[in-house]
Amino acid sequence: MKRNLVLILLSLLGTSMIAQSKEKPCMEDIKARKVAYITEVVQLTPEEAQVFWPLYNEFQQKNMEMHKKRRKLVKQIENSASEADYEAVNDAMTQLDVDEVLLRKTYYEKYKTILSAEKIHRLFKAEHGFKKVLLESFEKK
């Protein structure tokens, strides 16, 4: 009986580890697909790409940090909270909205130094277009 229990636990642990190892390459695959998609839609030259991608990755990292802060705030308020707690979280989330817009504007100004207005417009369209492509690919699975 104990042996069967140990085997079941080991198989569940192994399955869990395999699932976790598959998640990471999936995110890497999504990032690679996004790079290819944006490069194609924006029609970046090799010279532009060399300067653009480090800047874009920096923007993405900072943007991700803001999203993590937002998730942390949402979790923070999940348990019963006072009106003052809700107000503090609402204020913090509103400030994050402002900070996100300022971050986007800052990087827009940086993009203007390396890309034409047309290519920046294509970039914004490509970011939204990639989300649609990604959602469609998940729906097909």
Secondary structure as UniProt FT lines:
FT   HELIX           2..42
FT   HELIX           46..76
FT   TURN            77..78
FT   HELIX           83..112
FT   TURN            113..114
FT   HELIX           117..140
//
